[in-house]
Amino acid sequence: MTAETPSSDDRPRDGDHTARRLSTGPRGVLTGLVALVVVLAVAVGAATLWGRSALYATGLLVDGGQPTVDPSALDPEPTPVVVEPTLLPAPEEGTPVDAAALSEALRRVPRTDVGGRLDLQVDDVATGTTLHREGAQPGIPASTLKLLTGAAALHLLGPDHRFTTTVERRGDQWVLVGGGDPLLTLVQERGYPERASLQRLAEQTRDAAEAAGLGTITLTVDADLFEGPDWSPTWPENYRDQVTPVVALVHDQGQLRGTSPGPREADPVTAAADRFTGLLEEAGVSVQRGGAAADGEGETVAEVSSPPVSVLVEQMLQHSDNDIAEILLRQAAVAAGEPATFEGGATAVAGALADLGVPTDGVVTRDGSGLSRENRLGAPTLSVLLRLALSDDHPGLRALVTGLPLAGGTGSLTTRYADAGSEAGLGQVHGKTGTLRGTHSLAGYTRTADGRLLVFAFLVNDAANDYAARVWLDRASAAVAACGC
């Protein structure tokens, strides 16, 4: 029996017994009134005879000094003031930063064993002023490139857009159509974000088959939304556990053990079709597998939708998810009218950044995830993009900052900022990480000690020591947060 289920025992509880005795018959009413009068009389007498003593007892009256109980404790409770939460800091708040003082604070962060080439920029969000600039040569961005991928998807598709996986009837065929949903799952599960599943799609398809009076259907697959190679020629083979081949139909991100890094499906489309077939047969639908899907669009008989693009971008940034990034790059290409390939995605990103007014000098995009060592990016591109995402002029880009991990708290920054030199950044710095061998980057935003909102982009290439470079990024961003400049 749950807490919501009424008890089968309908006898009144103890409180109910009391209520009934006081309200049963005229005699009960009279007895109750007499009792009330006696209580009131005693209270009045006590107040007259012992009122002062009673006040002493409560602590409201003392001989000299202050009452031991605040008299206002007996005042009526004030009406609570409702304050709307501020999800993101207002850029114009706080004391403007002295650029020279900030630069000096960054120079004081030890660079021992970091080595390599640094490309750094810090901007004031409210004014757009560059407060610190160091280095001028674009470098390998690693996973901070995902910020560009997310920006293109948000700008070209819109934050509320969703991707649908459908089943269409095309003549005698029932066609499973991949819509490029990066979070499609096999089995429906509860959690955030709520994901579409092949299980739910199979249930809808079964209902449609029953409505059509069919016990057997011929199933084919259409995963032609994306084009070109599904694996970048710039990725080494040992990345096979980092990213799944990029296709328009994949369930559970192609992860065989539900973890990344981990083994992946070599042929995600066939695997998804096989499991969808199994789900249909479990639901009572006999399935014959056909060959190539018939051309054209048919009647949609079942469909499930992904979370909105804004949520996908947040998930991609929070967990540095390579699979979401690569599919979003293809989807951006489709939205821009470009081929859904790595090259088409690069063209879409360049066009979106140009539309937004983000500098693209030296930008080279080979993928959407930042896994390629042929990607190139400068700190000004990242800092300007983040500044736009924090401004009121581009609310559609907000997911670029709401999705950033929090130092020492969430996502890829959970275990960072662990040494004494970076503790000022804990809970203050929001940033996207980037990590490849010899390459480390961090781009995000924070408030200074004086409350000013700043964005930063720090890239280290050819690091002499990977650990030292990573620690330096934590300390440098913490120095920005701690600056009372």
SVG drawing of the C-alpha trace seen along z (x, -y; Angstrom):
<svg xmlns="http://www.w3.org/2000/svg" viewBox="-29 -51 89 63">
<polyline fill="none" stroke="black" stroke-width="0.4" points="0.0,0.0 1.5,-3.3 1.3,-6.6 -1.3,-7.8 -3.6,-4.8 -6.4,-5.3 -6.4,-2.8 -8.9,0.0 -9.5,-0.6 -12.1,-3.3 -12.1,-3.8 -11.4,-7.4 -8.0,-8.3 -7.4,-9.7 -7.9,-13.2 -11.2,-12.2 -12.4,-10.7 -11.9,-14.0 -13.6,-16.0 -16.6,-13.7 -17.0,-13.9 -17.0,-17.7 -19.6,-17.9 -22.1,-15.3 -25.4,-16.5 -26.6,-19.6 -25.0,-18.4 -21.6,-18.1 -21.9,-21.7 -22.8,-23.1 -19.9,-21.2 -17.6,-22.6 -18.8,-26.2 -18.4,-26.0 -14.9,-24.6 -14.0,-27.5 -15.3,-30.1 -13.3,-28.5 -10.1,-28.6 -10.6,-32.3 -11.2,-33.2 -8.1,-31.5 -6.1,-33.2 -7.4,-36.6 -6.7,-36.0 -3.2,-34.8 -2.5,-37.9 -3.7,-40.1 -2.0,-38.3 1.1,-36.9 1.4,-38.9 4.8,-40.4 6.1,-37.1 4.9,-35.5 6.8,-38.2 9.9,-37.4 9.5,-33.8 9.3,-34.4 12.4,-36.5 10.5,-39.5 11.1,-41.4 14.4,-41.6 15.8,-43.9 18.2,-46.0 19.9,-45.2 18.2,-43.8 15.4,-41.2 16.7,-37.7 14.0,-37.2 13.6,-39.7 10.1,-41.3 9.7,-41.4 9.4,-37.7 5.7,-38.2 5.1,-40.5 3.1,-39.2 5.2,-37.5 6.1,-39.9 5.1,-39.2 8.0,-37.3 9.8,-39.2 10.1,-37.1 13.4,-37.6 13.7,-36.3 16.9,-34.4 19.6,-35.7 20.8,-32.7 23.6,-34.6 25.5,-37.7 24.7,-41.1 27.8,-42.3 27.6,-45.9 27.9,-45.2 31.1,-45.5 34.1,-47.7 35.8,-48.1 39.1,-46.3 42.4,-48.0 44.1,-46.2 47.6,-46.7 46.8,-45.2 45.1,-42.2 48.1,-41.6 50.4,-41.8 48.2,-39.3 48.5,-36.8 52.3,-37.3 52.6,-36.4 51.2,-33.0 54.3,-30.7 54.9,-29.2 57.6,-26.8 57.7,-23.7 54.7,-24.9 56.8,-25.8 55.3,-25.8 53.3,-28.6 50.6,-30.5 47.7,-32.4 45.7,-34.3 42.9,-36.9 40.7,-38.4 37.8,-40.7 35.3,-42.8 31.9,-41.6 30.1,-44.9 32.4,-47.1 34.0,-44.6 37.4,-46.0 40.3,-43.6 42.1,-43.7 44.9,-41.2 46.3,-39.9 49.3,-37.7 50.4,-35.6 49.1,-36.1 49.4,-32.8 46.4,-30.5 47.0,-27.1 45.3,-23.7 42.2,-24.3 41.4,-20.7 37.9,-20.5 37.3,-24.2 36.5,-24.0 33.1,-22.6 32.1,-26.1 32.3,-27.0 30.3,-23.8 27.6,-24.7 27.5,-28.3 26.9,-27.2 24.1,-24.8 22.4,-27.3 22.6,-30.1 21.6,-28.0 19.0,-25.7 17.7,-27.7 17.9,-26.7 14.4,-25.0 14.9,-22.8 14.6,-19.1 15.7,-16.1 13.2,-13.4 13.6,-9.7 10.7,-8.4 9.0,-5.4 7.5,-6.1 5.3,-4.1 6.6,-4.3 4.4,-2.0 4.8,1.5 7.9,0.6 8.0,-0.6 11.2,-2.8 13.1,-3.5 14.5,-7.0 17.5,-8.3 17.1,-12.0 20.5,-12.6 19.4,-12.4 22.7,-12.2 21.0,-11.0 18.6,-8.4 18.5,-5.4 17.4,-1.8 15.2,-1.5 13.1,-4.4 14.6,-5.6 13.8,-8.3 16.3,-11.1 17.6,-14.4 17.5,-15.1 14.6,-13.0 15.8,-11.1 13.9,-9.6 14.0,-5.8 13.7,-3.1 11.5,-1.3 8.9,-4.1 9.2,-4.3 8.6,-0.5 5.5,-0.8 4.0,-3.5 4.9,-1.4 3.2,1.6 0.0,-0.5 0.2,-1.7 0.6,1.8 -2.4,3.0 -4.5,0.1 -3.6,1.0 -4.5,4.7 -1.0,5.9 0.7,8.6 3.8,8.5 5.7,5.5 8.7,5.1 11.3,2.9 14.0,0.9 16.4,-1.8 17.1,-5.3 20.2,-6.9 21.1,-9.1 20.8,-12.5 24.5,-12.6 27.1,-12.3 30.8,-11.6 33.1,-9.6 31.9,-8.8 35.4,-8.9 37.8,-11.9 41.1,-11.1 42.7,-13.4 41.8,-11.2 44.2,-8.4 42.9,-4.9 43.4,-4.8 40.5,-7.3 38.1,-4.5 37.2,-4.4 36.6,-8.2 34.1,-8.7 31.6,-6.6 31.5,-6.7 29.3,-9.8 26.0,-8.6 22.4,-9.7 21.0,-6.7 22.7,-5.5 21.4,-4.5 23.2,-5.1 25.9,-6.9 27.2,-3.6 28.8,-2.8 28.9,0.9 29.5,0.6 27.8,-2.7 31.1,-4.4 33.5,-6.7 36.3,-6.0 35.1,-2.5 34.4,-0.1 32.1,-1.4 29.8,0.0 31.7,0.4 28.4,0.1 25.9,-1.9 23.2,-2.0 23.0,1.8 23.1,2.2 20.2,-0.2 18.1,1.4 18.7,4.9 17.7,3.8 14.6,2.0 13.6,5.2 13.9,7.1 11.8,4.5 9.0,4.8 9.0,8.6 8.9,8.5 5.8,6.2 4.2,8.8 5.0,7.5 6.5,10.0 9.3,8.2 10.8,9.0 14.0,7.0 14.0,5.4 16.9,4.0 17.4,0.3 14.7,-2.1 12.3,-3.5 13.1,-7.0 11.0,-10.0 9.0,-10.8 6.1,-8.7 3.5,-8.8 4.9,-9.2 3.4,-6.6 5.7,-6.9 8.2,-9.5 10.2,-10.4 12.1,-13.6 15.4,-14.6 15.9,-17.2 16.1,-20.7 19.4,-21.9 20.1,-24.2 20.0,-21.1 22.2,-19.1 24.8,-21.9 24.8,-22.1 25.3,-18.3 28.1,-18.5 29.9,-21.2 29.3,-19.9 30.8,-16.4 32.9,-17.3 30.9,-14.8 32.6,-14.1 29.6,-12.2 27.1,-15.0 29.6,-17.5 30.2,-15.6 26.4,-15.1 25.7,-18.8 28.4,-19.7 26.6,-17.7 23.2,-19.1 24.6,-22.7 25.8,-21.8 22.3,-20.6 20.7,-23.8 23.2,-25.9 22.4,-24.1 25.9,-22.6 26.8,-18.9 26.4,-17.0 30.2,-16.2 33.2,-17.4 33.9,-20.0 30.3,-21.1 30.3,-21.5 33.4,-23.6 31.7,-25.9 28.6,-26.2 30.7,-27.1 32.6,-29.8 29.4,-31.3 27.7,-31.3 30.7,-33.0 30.8,-35.6 27.0,-36.3 27.6,-36.8 30.6,-39.1 33.1,-36.7 36.7,-37.1 37.7,-34.1 41.3,-34.9 43.3,-31.7 40.4,-29.5 40.6,-26.0 37.9,-23.5 38.4,-19.8 35.8,-18.3 33.2,-19.3 34.8,-17.8 38.3,-19.2 39.9,-15.8 41.8,-16.7 45.3,-18.2 44.7,-20.1 42.1,-22.4 43.4,-25.9 41.9,-28.7 43.0,-31.8 42.0,-33.1 40.2,-36.2 37.7,-34.0 36.7,-32.2 36.7,-35.3 34.5,-37.3 32.1,-34.3 31.7,-33.9 31.1,-37.6 28.3,-37.5 26.7,-34.5 26.7,-36.4 25.2,-39.6 21.5,-40.4 21.9,-40.8 22.2,-37.1 19.9,-35.1 19.9,-32.3 23.6,-31.6 22.9,-31.4 23.5,-27.6 27.2,-28.2 27.6,-29.6 24.9,-27.8 26.5,-24.5 30.0,-25.3 31.3,-23.2 31.9,-24.8 35.3,-24.7 35.5,-21.9 31.8,-21.2 30.5,-19.8 31.4,-18.1 35.0,-18.1 36.1,-20.6 34.9,-18.4 38.4,-17.3 40.2,-20.5 41.4,-23.4 42.7,-21.0 45.9,-22.8 46.4,-25.8 47.3,-28.1 43.9,-27.7 41.5,-27.5 40.2,-31.0 38.6,-29.6 36.5,-27.0 32.8,-27.6 33.7,-30.8 35.2,-29.9 33.0,-28.4 35.0,-27.0 35.3,-24.6 38.4,-22.4 40.5,-21.1 43.1,-18.4 45.3,-16.6 48.8,-15.4 50.9,-18.6 47.8,-20.7 45.7,-22.3 43.1,-25.0 40.4,-26.6 37.8,-29.2 35.0,-30.6 33.9,-33.4 34.1,-34.4 33.5,-37.4 36.4,-39.2 36.7,-39.9 35.2,-43.3 32.2,-41.8 33.1,-42.5 32.2,-39.9 35.1,-38.8 35.6,-36.2 38.9,-34.5 40.4,-32.2 43.7,-30.5 45.5,-28.1 48.8,-26.2 50.4,-24.4 53.6,-22.2 53.5,-22.1 56.7,-20.9 54.8,-19.2 51.1,-18.3 50.4,-18.4 52.1,-21.7 50.2,-23.2 46.8,-22.0 47.6,-23.4 48.7,-26.7 45.3,-27.1 43.5,-26.5 45.7,-29.0 45.6,-31.6 41.8,-31.5 41.6,-31.6 43.9,-34.7 41.3,-36.4 38.5,-35.4 40.6,-36.6 41.7,-39.9 40.6,-43.0 42.0,-45.1"/>
</svg>
